[in-house]
Amino acid sequence: MERWSDNKSRPGDSDLMNWLLENRRLPQSILPGSRLAALVDEYRRTEASISFPRTVNSMDEREVEKAAYPINVRGSVDAPGKLMAPGFLRLFPDHGQVSESSGSGRLELANLLLDPQNPLTARVYVNRVWQWVFGTGLVATPDDFGRLGARPSHPELLDWLALEFIREGWSTKTLLRHLVLSNTFRQSGLVSEVARRLDPSNRLLHHYPTRRLEAESIRDSSSRSPGVWIRRSTAGPFCRPAAWRTRQAVVQRPPRRCRPPVALSADVDHGPTQVSRRLQSTGPEASLRQTGRHECSGTGPGPAQ
């Protein structure tokens, strides 16, 4: 506290001070009429006058000239190929709008992807959300809707959800509400022998598929053990030890060059890698890591001790 008052704080001091304040370990009473009370009142008035910032990341292309870029031969930056102008896949209707644009073509591409007459974008997104909720999408290959991909188990349902998703303003919250309030979601996880024999993969959704807890939930649950405190709102770097101990996984940045301990045994995909579905493997390493020291919560003795 003396370092803090002298403006000589060290890394980690701010986290400790916040914890002391949140847990009421420091006196927070203000004497009425004191100079501190006047300063706090002025701060509160100033804070209340500041509107909540509402910004959207965007690109300004008003003074950008349209340019062509070389195609790297076999992906090598040292072997540039011929120049290629911006374009779009020819199998889509109106693909020429992108190449004929006077700008970069990004606006035309966005309009084509979100055009209500192009249901592919909505179908792909709805299928991903269904996969997040039920474990397997209506199309079992979420990254392949082509001829090599799997056929939808319920094509009419997929079409209806996609059309409703567009009609309701592309609202993910509304889509999730439709799914979790459905009878399919509220089914029991018990499986009868007849259903197991006729539909072992549960493609007809005769029961709710029980699934393994995700790595982020395992980590946050273990961090609630006695003696461990966790901040729920402050975002920060994922891989620093202090941040790993004190922040919920949902507000942390995804790892790129390092992976937290629980991710090594809970099938978390590597940061730069894009995957449509996480792998699910079972091995003794997961149990050993979760019951060992410093592995699950990243702080203090493990649950086994």
Secondary structure, 3 states (H helix, E strand, C coil): CHHHHCCCCCCCHHHHHHHHHHCCCCCCCCCCCCHHHHHHHHHHHHHHHCCCCCCCCCCCCCCCCCCCEEEEHHHCCCCEEEEECCCCCCCCCCCHHHHCCCCCCHHHHHHHHCCCCCCHHHHHHHHHHHHHHHCCCCCCCCCCCCCCCCCCCCHHHHHHHHHHHHHCCCCHHHHHHHHHCCCCCCCCCCCCHHHHHHCCCCCCCCCCCCCCCCHHHHHHHHCCCCCCCCECCCCECCCCHHHHHHECHHHECCCCCCCCHHHHHCCCCCCCCCCCCCCCCCCHHHHHHHHCCCCCCCCCCCCCC
